[in-house]
């Protein structure tokens, strides 16, 4: 009877045991790559700050390890070449003008009038013409974590594109649902810096989505400071403090999504930063690392090799004997005469 009891316990432990290699493989299957979609939706010189917003986030995302091949950058206007720009081909996000965020390494995928609601939706849902180059495609899959950052002018339930069209909260929610059904993402982190930003993600209903906005319903999202030499605001408040937070991160940072939510408290942002986490049910967002979305994913494949080695492998003593013999042969002196027969 006692034997049966112990046998039952052993069987239970064997069945319930989890192979650590299988657990690791399962984790890497769920999340193997990161993508970033960064969008400035507004035009005209007085919206200089929106371009600076996007380029600042772009710079941080690249620094944390996401390559340009996994970043889709959309700029609705070319502020760097605007005739009013006193610093041609340069864009700055601070009055000190120490960092040109429009450096030589910036790769813009969609610019000017190519930044439309239609193209934005087509990129996310992969419904682009066949001739579209790979660099302009979001080649994500069910193992991809996607970071989407948008900035521009918005209102109650909409975000304007190019000052002549808009995408609504309902349309945005339906786009994310299409992405989910087409297995275009594993987890999605949506960040928007605009007026009444929270209304843009109220309609979301697809799983595994986190969202944060710079302002609540009925609130304006405010700018941070003016550069007198340029004559316009150079960055928005939320993005300014978000950038300050991101610039302190390293690729192995343990900062969480929850930490990012609190990077711009009300006394700094003036508006109320609002977030949504109810769709993110697979794990605790308070323990989810921010670099799970905006950092580099180093994929590691574990390969188990079962190889039988032969018995005639050289031992250490055998190797030493061979080395000694080689050294002796090198030290042995030969002469030309001794190698030839002696003639009488």
C-alpha positions as a printed Julia matrix, in Angstrom:
344×3 Matrix{Float64}:
   0.0    0.0     0.0
   2.82   2.36    0.92
   4.6    1.48   -2.32
   1.52   2.48   -4.37
   1.35   5.81   -2.54
   4.96   6.68   -3.34
   4.5    5.53   -6.95
   1.48   7.84   -7.33
   3.43  10.79   -5.92
   6.35  10.17   -8.29
   4.03   9.95  -11.3
   2.34  13.23  -10.31
   5.68  15.01   -9.98
   6.85  13.68  -13.33
   3.71  14.86  -15.11
   3.63  18.3   -13.49
   7.34  19.02  -13.95
   8.14  21.77  -16.49
  11.21  21.48  -18.63
  13.04  24.84  -18.37
  14.14  24.58  -22.0
  10.54  24.1   -23.13
   9.49  27.04  -20.98
  12.17  29.24  -22.56
  11.24  28.12  -26.06
   7.59  28.9   -25.37
   8.5   32.4   -24.17
  10.61  33.19  -27.23
   7.85  31.91  -29.51
   5.43  34.37  -27.96
   7.68  37.41  -28.4
  10.64  37.41  -30.77
  10.79  40.9   -32.3
   9.88  44.55  -31.73
   8.56  47.16  -34.16
   7.94  50.91  -33.86
   5.48  53.06  -35.83
   6.19  56.77  -35.26
   3.79  59.28  -36.81
   3.68  63.07  -37.02
   0.29  63.97  -38.52
   0.44  67.78  -38.79
   1.84  70.27  -41.32
   2.99  73.9   -41.36
   5.81  75.73  -39.63
   3.96  76.53  -36.4
   3.67  72.75  -35.82
   7.46  72.39  -35.73
   7.19  70.78  -32.29
   5.29  67.76  -33.63
   8.14  66.84  -35.95
  10.58  67.33  -33.08
   8.38  65.12  -30.89
   8.53  62.2   -33.31
  12.22  62.55  -34.11
  13.04  62.65  -30.4
  11.18  59.39  -29.77
  12.77  57.92  -32.91
  16.22  58.73  -31.53
  15.48  57.03  -28.18
  13.95  53.95  -29.79
  17.0   53.47  -32.02
  19.38  53.99  -29.11
  17.6   51.25  -27.17
  18.18  48.78  -29.97
  15.33  48.76  -32.5
  16.97  49.0   -35.95
  15.7   51.17  -38.8
  14.51  48.02  -40.56
  11.93  47.66  -37.77
  10.9   51.33  -37.6
   8.29  53.02  -39.78
   8.79  56.8   -39.57
   6.08  59.09  -40.96
   6.64  62.88  -41.08
   3.83  65.0   -42.49
   6.07  68.01  -43.16
   9.75  68.65  -43.84
  10.62  71.27  -41.22
  14.34  70.8   -41.83
  14.04  72.32  -45.31
  11.39  74.9   -44.5
  12.34  78.39  -45.72
  11.68  79.77  -42.23
  14.19  77.45  -40.59
  17.26  79.49  -39.54
  19.19  76.22  -39.18
  18.68  74.5   -42.57
  18.62  70.69  -42.55
  18.5   70.65  -38.75
  15.74  70.19  -36.17
  16.1   70.72  -32.43
  13.9   69.78  -29.49
  15.46  72.15  -26.97
  16.28  75.85  -26.8
  19.92  74.93  -26.14
  20.1   73.43  -29.66
  22.7   70.89  -28.57
  21.25  67.85  -30.34
  20.15  67.86  -33.95
  17.41  65.22  -33.95
  17.36  65.25  -37.76
  20.82  63.76  -38.16
  22.33  61.86  -41.05
  21.12  58.53  -39.67
  17.4   59.42  -39.85
  15.48  57.27  -42.34
  12.05  58.71  -43.17
   9.74  56.13  -44.73
   6.71  58.33  -45.45
   6.93  62.1   -45.75
   4.78  65.03  -46.83
   1.57  64.15  -48.61
   2.33  60.42  -48.31
   1.37  60.7   -44.63
  -2.35  60.0   -44.94
  -4.95  58.05  -43.02
  -5.12  55.55  -45.88
  -1.39  54.87  -45.93
  -1.27  54.64  -42.14
  -4.04  52.03  -42.16
  -2.48  50.14  -45.07
   0.88  49.95  -43.28
  -0.69  48.54  -40.12
  -2.87  45.99  -41.93
  -0.28  45.09  -44.62
  -2.58  45.99  -47.49
   0.03  47.8   -49.52
   0.68  47.55  -53.28
   3.04  44.77  -54.3
   5.63  47.29  -55.51
   5.96  48.81  -52.03
   9.57  48.34  -50.87
  10.33  46.31  -47.77
  11.56  49.4   -45.94
   8.04  50.85  -46.03
   6.32  47.72  -44.75
   5.41  46.58  -41.26
   6.58  42.97  -41.47
   5.29  41.97  -38.06
   3.73  38.67  -37.02
   2.01  37.05  -34.05
   5.3   37.16  -32.11
   5.82  40.91  -32.57
   5.48  43.6   -29.93
   4.55  46.89  -31.59
   5.1   50.39  -30.21
   2.95  53.08  -31.87
   3.59  56.75  -31.13
   1.43  59.47  -32.69
   1.44  63.25  -32.29
  -0.5   66.08  -33.89
  -3.75  67.97  -33.44
  -6.71  66.03  -32.09
 -10.1   66.44  -30.53
 -12.86  64.39  -28.93
 -12.45  60.99  -30.59
 -10.29  61.95  -33.58
  -6.75  62.82  -34.71
  -6.2   65.12  -37.7
  -3.92  64.19  -40.61
  -2.46  66.95  -42.8
  -5.06  69.39  -41.48
  -7.61  68.11  -44.03
  -8.61  64.6   -42.9
  -8.84  62.67  -39.67
  -8.87  59.18  -38.21
 -11.53  58.48  -35.61
 -11.25  56.45  -32.44
 -13.65  53.88  -33.9
 -11.56  53.52  -37.07
  -8.39  53.16  -35.04
 -10.0   50.47  -32.88
 -11.14  48.55  -35.97
  -7.65  48.75  -37.48
  -6.14  47.16  -34.37
  -8.8   44.46  -34.47
  -7.83  43.68  -38.07
  -4.22  43.45  -36.99
  -5.12  41.03  -34.21
  -7.22  38.81  -36.46
  -4.49  38.75  -39.09
  -1.91  37.85  -36.41
   0.02  41.08  -36.91
   1.0   41.56  -33.28
   1.52  39.81  -29.98
   1.27  42.89  -27.75
   0.73  46.52  -28.69
   1.69  49.71  -26.83
  -0.12  52.82  -28.1
   1.14  56.29  -27.08
  -0.48  59.51  -28.31
   0.44  63.13  -27.58
  -2.47  65.37  -28.6
  -5.44  67.24  -27.17
  -8.09  64.99  -25.59
  -5.76  62.05  -26.23
  -7.61  59.62  -23.95
 -10.66  59.68  -26.25
  -8.61  58.04  -29.01
  -8.32  54.72  -27.16
 -11.71  54.6   -25.46
 -13.09  52.42  -28.28
 -10.29  49.85  -28.31
 -11.55  46.29  -27.86
  -8.77  44.02  -29.14
  -6.66  42.0   -26.67
  -3.12  42.66  -25.48
  -3.19  46.44  -25.92
  -1.75  49.06  -23.56
  -2.51  52.72  -24.23
  -1.47  56.06  -22.74
  -2.38  59.61  -23.77
  -1.06  63.02  -22.82
  -4.47  64.47  -21.9
  -7.95  63.5   -20.76
 -11.28  64.31  -22.36
 -11.83  68.06  -22.58
  -8.15  68.89  -21.97
  -5.53  70.47  -24.22
  -2.1   68.9   -24.5
   0.31  71.76  -23.9
   3.67  72.68  -25.39
   6.79  72.93  -23.26
   8.93  75.87  -24.35
   9.75  78.23  -27.24
  13.08  78.66  -28.96
  13.31  82.43  -29.66
  15.84  81.85  -32.44
  13.35  79.66  -34.29
  10.24  81.49  -33.15
   8.07  78.45  -32.37
   7.54  75.83  -29.68
  10.06  73.03  -30.13
   8.51  70.18  -28.1
   5.33  69.26  -26.23
   5.21  68.79  -22.47
   4.33  65.11  -22.36
   6.93  64.15  -24.96
   9.54  66.33  -23.23
   9.2   64.46  -19.93
   8.75  61.1   -21.65
  12.0   61.75  -23.5
  13.7   62.74  -20.24
  12.58  59.37  -18.85
  13.64  57.36  -21.92
  17.08  58.97  -22.17
  17.99  57.47  -18.79
  17.17  53.92  -19.89
  19.62  51.27  -20.99
  18.86  48.1   -22.89
  18.89  46.08  -19.67
  16.71  48.58  -17.79
  14.15  47.23  -15.32
  11.81  50.21  -15.67
   8.23  49.13  -16.29
   5.26  50.35  -18.28
   3.79  51.61  -15.03
   6.9   53.74  -14.44
   6.43  55.28  -17.88
   2.78  56.07  -17.11
   3.98  58.29  -14.26
   6.82  60.04  -16.11
   4.8   63.24  -16.5
   2.68  64.01  -13.41
  -0.01  66.67  -13.59
   2.1   69.44  -12.05
   4.53  69.03  -14.97
   2.2   68.16  -17.85
  -0.63  70.47  -16.66
  -2.98  68.09  -18.49
  -3.8   64.7   -16.95
  -1.88  61.79  -18.45
  -4.39  58.96  -18.88
  -3.86  55.28  -19.61
  -5.79  52.1   -20.27
  -4.75  48.6   -19.18
  -7.95  46.51  -19.07
  -7.22  44.85  -22.44
  -3.77  43.75  -21.28
  -4.74  40.62  -19.34
  -1.97  38.08  -20.03
   0.45  39.64  -17.54
   0.69  42.45  -15.02
   1.5   45.75  -16.75
   3.1   46.94  -13.5
   5.76  44.25  -13.97
   6.02  44.5   -17.75
   9.35  46.0   -18.82
   9.23  49.04  -21.05
  12.05  47.56  -23.12
   9.7   44.71  -24.06
   8.32  47.23  -26.56
  11.01  49.81  -27.29
  14.17  47.76  -26.86
  16.04  45.19  -28.86
  15.01  41.54  -28.63
  17.97  39.19  -28.68
  16.57  35.93  -29.9
  18.37  32.82  -28.67
  17.73  29.39  -30.13
  18.63  26.41  -27.95
  19.75  23.41  -30.0
  20.07  20.06  -28.26
  22.74  17.83  -29.88
  22.98  14.15  -29.02
  26.4   13.14  -30.35
  28.29   9.96  -29.57
  32.05  10.46  -29.34
  34.43   7.64  -30.25
  36.65   6.0   -27.66
  39.87   6.93  -29.43
  39.72  10.59  -28.4
  43.15  11.8   -27.42
  43.71  12.13  -23.7
  45.75  14.94  -22.22
  48.73  12.65  -21.65
  48.62  11.48  -25.28
  48.54  15.07  -26.52
  51.55  15.93  -24.32
  53.51  12.97  -25.69
  52.84  14.04  -29.28
  53.9   17.6   -28.54
  57.16  16.39  -26.93
  57.94  14.23  -29.95
  57.36  17.14  -32.32
  59.65  19.37  -30.26
  62.4   16.72  -30.32
  62.17  16.39  -34.09
  62.49  20.16  -34.46
  65.6   20.21  -32.29
  67.33  17.37  -34.22
  70.02  18.85  -36.53
  70.47  17.63  -40.07
  73.29  18.45  -42.51
  73.32  18.25  -46.28
  76.25  15.76  -46.27
  74.7   13.34  -43.81
  71.7   12.93  -46.06
  73.76  11.9   -49.1
  75.69   8.62  -49.59
  79.47   8.92  -49.3
  81.31   8.03  -52.51
  84.73   6.27  -52.37
